[in-house]
Amino acid sequence: MDDELDTERHLREALGHLSAARRNGDLRKTNAVALEEVENTVSSVLREYERDG
């Protein structure tokens, strides 16, 4: 169970970093598009955790 909580925490931190980089304009356009896909995937995983939890 601790591994799942660590995974969730790390995913949420990653989303926070991605969002901050986007807000600050620290991403190139091509990177921003790719990272948006990653962000969507991570968000989907977190929703699954919340539903299953």
Rosetta silent file (secondary structure, phi, psi, omega in degrees, C-alpha in Angstrom):
SEQUENCE: MDDELDTERHLREALGHLSAARRNGDLRKTNAVALEEVENTVSSVLREYERDG
SCORE:     score description
SCORE:     0.000 S_00000001
   1 L     0.000  -37.677  178.950    0.000    0.000    0.000 S_00000001
   2 H   -61.591  -36.770  178.454    2.873    2.398    0.755 S_00000001
   3 H   -61.872  -39.352  179.232    4.185    1.891   -2.786 S_00000001
   4 H   -66.376  -40.606  178.574    0.824    2.962   -4.190 S_00000001
   5 H   -66.202  -40.252  176.827    0.797    6.079   -2.010 S_00000001
   6 H   -62.821  -43.297  179.345    4.376    6.908   -3.078 S_00000001
   7 H   -61.126  -46.468  179.927    3.437    6.409   -6.722 S_00000001
   8 H   -61.552  -43.359 -179.802    0.422    8.668   -6.376 S_00000001
   9 H   -61.965  -43.917  179.837    2.484   11.322   -4.609 S_00000001
  10 H   -64.903  -40.367  178.622    5.181   11.223   -7.294 S_00000001
  11 H   -64.497  -41.868  179.037    2.607   11.448  -10.080 S_00000001
  12 H   -65.456  -39.221  177.124    0.935   14.428   -8.431 S_00000001
  13 H   -63.997  -41.486  178.869    4.315   16.143   -7.980 S_00000001
  14 H   -61.558  -43.305  177.048    5.144   15.516  -11.632 S_00000001
  15 H   -60.936  -40.266  178.841    1.845   17.077  -12.690 S_00000001
  16 H   -62.637  -42.761  178.666    2.600   20.080  -10.518 S_00000001
  17 H   -64.816  -41.572  178.501    6.024   20.537  -12.116 S_00000001
  18 H   -63.124  -44.414 -179.977    4.574   20.235  -15.611 S_00000001
  19 H   -63.326  -42.145  179.725    1.862   22.759  -14.858 S_00000001
  20 H   -64.250  -42.490  179.523    4.350   25.206  -13.361 S_00000001
  21 H   -63.160  -40.120  179.144    6.681   24.906  -16.366 S_00000001
  22 H   -65.410  -46.397 -179.703    3.776   25.536  -18.724 S_00000001
  23 H   -61.038  -38.392 -177.282    2.577   28.568  -16.733 S_00000001
  24 L   -81.173   -4.525 -179.470    6.103   30.017  -16.628 S_00000001
  25 L    71.899   26.196 -177.477    6.596   29.547  -20.359 S_00000001
  26 L   -85.470    4.724 -176.767    9.578   27.261  -19.751 S_00000001
  27 L  -114.194  140.663  170.016    8.572   24.793  -22.446 S_00000001
  28 L   -71.498  158.133 -177.106    9.149   24.886  -26.159 S_00000001
  29 H   -58.651  -44.020 -178.983    5.981   24.444  -28.182 S_00000001
  30 H   -65.249  -39.328  177.612    6.903   20.940  -29.367 S_00000001
  31 H   -66.748  -38.044 -178.438    7.781   19.881  -25.836 S_00000001
  32 H   -61.693  -40.327  179.907    4.591   21.412  -24.515 S_00000001
  33 H   -65.442  -46.075  179.737    2.474   19.297  -26.861 S_00000001
  34 H   -63.768  -42.363 -179.148    4.292   16.096  -25.898 S_00000001
  35 H   -70.009  -27.442  175.114    4.129   16.924  -22.201 S_00000001
  36 H   -63.395  -38.952  176.919    0.429   17.662  -22.465 S_00000001
  37 H   -64.213  -42.172  178.050   -0.038   14.061  -23.590 S_00000001
  38 H   -62.850  -44.926 -179.909    2.032   12.858  -20.628 S_00000001
  39 H   -59.343  -42.720  178.391    0.027   15.071  -18.298 S_00000001
  40 H   -62.795  -41.252  179.530   -3.231   13.639  -19.644 S_00000001
  41 H   -65.169  -45.681  179.937   -1.955   10.095  -19.165 S_00000001
  42 H   -62.809  -41.356  178.237   -0.770   10.767  -15.609 S_00000001
  43 H   -61.189  -40.408  178.042   -4.094   12.407  -14.789 S_00000001
  44 H   -63.315  -41.987  178.611   -5.919    9.346  -16.094 S_00000001
  45 H   -62.390  -43.929  179.602   -3.778    7.061  -13.938 S_00000001
  46 H   -63.395  -38.936  177.203   -4.498    9.175  -10.873 S_00000001
  47 H   -61.951  -39.604  177.224   -8.236    9.064  -11.570 S_00000001
  48 H   -62.280  -43.490  177.418   -7.993    5.270  -11.747 S_00000001
  49 H   -58.313  -45.181 -177.137   -6.184    5.218   -8.381 S_00000001
  50 H   -65.858  -38.582  179.306   -8.873    7.409   -6.845 S_00000001
  51 H   -67.983  -40.284 -177.580  -11.676    5.233   -8.233 S_00000001
  52 H   -79.936  -21.691 -173.619  -10.028    2.013   -7.082 S_00000001
  53 L   -73.642    0.000    0.000   -8.907    3.429   -3.747 S_00000001
